[in-house]
Amino acid sequence: MTEEQEFKASEIRIIVDEHIPQDQLLRLYESVGWFAYTTGKRRSELATAIRKSSYVVAAWQENRLIGLARCLSDDSSIFYLQDILVDPEFQRCGVGRRLFEACIHRYEHVRAKVLMTDDEERQRQFYQAMGFTNTKDLASQTLNVYVDIEGVE
């Protein structure tokens, strides 16, 4: 971590927060290229998705939203980490780790902890460093994941 990144990281607050202004949400999601959440009908649904999540934790630097993680869970058998994103300016400063750990801590008692992400090396490395295993790498049990995502083949 560079000296500038350490300075930025020291000023970041991680808080439980599901009442995030729409303009802040849109800016953050667009900063990481997640336009599926910010265009067309999804644009107006993003705030609802955040508000109806089981748990939302946000990273703030002063009044700027720089990171967010949101979860869905029955609080017993399954916890699903739906989104975890960090503004590119603040990536590799420990923000993603802090957001992830807040979610894991909240749902540490839940049996199955699940997330779905793009097949990119940086993401694979991050989630493996956090203790998650790709289902294709499981040795003792074969698992399949089935999805139907609008607009994705």
C-alpha positions as CSV (number, residue, x, y, z in Angstrom):
1,M,0.0,0.0,0.0
2,T,1.4,3.4,-1.0
3,E,1.6,6.3,1.5
4,E,-1.3,8.0,-0.3
5,Q,-3.4,4.8,-0.1
6,E,-2.6,4.6,3.6
7,F,-3.8,8.2,4.1
8,K,-7.0,7.5,2.2
9,A,-7.6,4.2,4.2
10,S,-7.2,6.0,7.5
11,E,-10.1,8.4,6.7
12,I,-12.6,5.7,5.7
13,R,-15.7,4.9,7.8
14,I,-17.4,1.6,7.4
15,I,-21.0,1.7,8.6
16,V,-24.3,-0.2,8.3
17,D,-26.3,2.0,6.0
18,E,-29.2,1.2,3.7
19,H,-30.4,4.8,3.2
20,I,-27.8,5.9,0.6
21,P,-28.7,8.8,-1.7
22,Q,-29.4,7.6,-5.3
23,D,-26.8,9.9,-6.9
24,Q,-24.1,8.3,-4.7
25,L,-25.2,4.8,-5.5
26,L,-25.3,5.5,-9.3
27,R,-21.9,7.1,-9.2
28,L,-20.3,4.2,-7.3
29,Y,-21.8,1.5,-9.5
30,E,-20.9,3.4,-12.6
31,S,-17.3,3.9,-11.3
32,V,-16.8,0.1,-11.4
33,G,-18.6,-0.3,-14.7
34,W,-21.7,-2.1,-13.3
35,F,-24.0,-0.3,-15.8
36,A,-26.5,-3.2,-15.7
37,Y,-27.6,-1.6,-12.4
38,T,-27.6,2.0,-13.6
39,T,-29.3,2.0,-17.0
40,G,-32.8,1.6,-18.2
41,K,-35.4,0.3,-15.7
42,R,-32.7,-1.0,-13.4
43,R,-31.6,2.6,-12.7
44,S,-34.8,3.3,-10.7
45,E,-34.7,-0.2,-9.1
46,L,-31.2,0.2,-7.6
47,A,-32.3,2.1,-4.5
48,T,-35.1,-0.5,-3.9
49,A,-32.6,-3.3,-4.2
50,I,-30.4,-1.7,-1.6
51,R,-33.2,-0.9,0.8
52,K,-34.7,-4.4,0.6
53,S,-31.4,-6.2,1.1
54,S,-31.0,-8.0,4.4
55,Y,-27.8,-6.1,5.3
56,V,-25.9,-3.2,3.7
57,V,-22.6,-1.9,4.8
58,A,-21.1,1.2,3.2
59,A,-17.6,2.8,3.1
60,W,-17.6,6.5,3.3
61,Q,-14.8,9.1,2.9
62,E,-16.3,12.2,4.4
63,N,-19.5,12.6,2.4
64,R,-18.5,10.4,-0.5
65,L,-19.7,6.8,-0.9
66,I,-16.6,4.8,-1.9
67,G,-17.6,1.2,-1.3
68,L,-20.6,-0.9,-0.6
69,A,-21.5,-4.5,0.1
70,R,-25.1,-5.9,0.3
71,C,-26.3,-9.2,1.5
72,L,-29.5,-11.4,1.2
73,S,-30.1,-14.0,3.9
74,D,-32.7,-16.0,5.8
75,D,-30.3,-15.5,8.8
76,S,-30.1,-19.2,9.4
77,S,-29.1,-21.5,6.5
78,I,-27.9,-19.2,3.7
79,F,-26.2,-15.8,3.2
80,Y,-25.7,-14.5,-0.2
81,L,-23.2,-11.7,-0.8
82,Q,-24.9,-10.0,-3.7
83,D,-22.7,-6.9,-4.3
84,I,-19.3,-5.8,-3.1
85,L,-17.8,-2.9,-4.9
86,V,-15.1,-0.3,-4.3
87,D,-14.5,2.9,-6.2
88,P,-11.4,2.3,-8.3
89,E,-9.6,5.2,-6.7
90,F,-9.8,3.3,-3.3
91,Q,-9.2,-0.2,-4.5
92,R,-6.2,-2.1,-3.0
93,C,-6.5,0.0,0.2
94,G,-8.3,-2.6,2.3
95,V,-11.8,-1.2,1.8
96,G,-13.1,-4.3,0.0
97,R,-11.6,-6.5,2.8
98,R,-13.3,-4.4,5.5
99,L,-16.7,-4.5,3.7
100,F,-16.4,-8.3,3.2
101,E,-15.4,-8.9,6.8
102,A,-18.4,-6.9,8.1
103,C,-20.7,-9.1,6.0
104,I,-19.0,-12.3,7.1
105,H,-19.1,-11.2,10.8
106,R,-22.8,-10.4,10.5
107,Y,-23.6,-13.9,9.1
108,E,-20.8,-16.0,10.7
109,H,-23.5,-18.3,12.2
110,V,-25.0,-19.1,8.8
111,R,-24.1,-22.5,7.3
112,A,-23.8,-21.6,3.6
113,K,-22.1,-18.4,2.5
114,V,-22.4,-17.8,-1.3
115,L,-21.4,-15.3,-3.9
116,M,-21.4,-15.1,-7.6
117,T,-18.9,-13.0,-9.5
118,D,-17.2,-12.5,-12.9
119,D,-14.5,-14.9,-13.9
120,E,-11.6,-12.5,-13.5
121,E,-8.2,-13.3,-11.9
122,R,-8.3,-10.3,-9.4
123,Q,-11.7,-11.4,-8.1
124,R,-10.7,-15.0,-7.8
125,Q,-7.6,-14.0,-5.8
126,F,-9.6,-11.7,-3.5
127,Y,-12.3,-14.2,-2.7
128,Q,-9.8,-17.1,-2.2
129,A,-7.8,-14.8,0.1
130,M,-11.0,-14.3,2.1
131,G,-11.4,-18.1,2.5
132,F,-13.9,-18.8,-0.3
133,T,-13.5,-21.7,-2.7
134,N,-14.7,-21.8,-6.3
135,T,-17.1,-24.6,-6.7
136,K,-15.1,-26.1,-9.5
137,D,-12.2,-26.5,-7.0
138,L,-14.1,-28.4,-4.3
139,A,-12.6,-31.7,-3.6
140,S,-15.1,-33.5,-1.3
141,Q,-18.3,-32.5,-3.0
142,T,-19.4,-31.6,-6.5
143,L,-21.7,-28.6,-6.7
144,N,-23.5,-26.9,-9.6
145,V,-24.8,-23.4,-9.8
146,Y,-27.8,-22.7,-12.0
147,V,-28.8,-19.1,-13.0
148,D,-31.2,-17.3,-15.2
149,I,-29.9,-13.7,-15.6
150,E,-31.8,-11.3,-17.9
151,G,-29.6,-10.3,-20.8
152,V,-26.9,-12.9,-20.2
153,E,-26.5,-16.1,-22.2
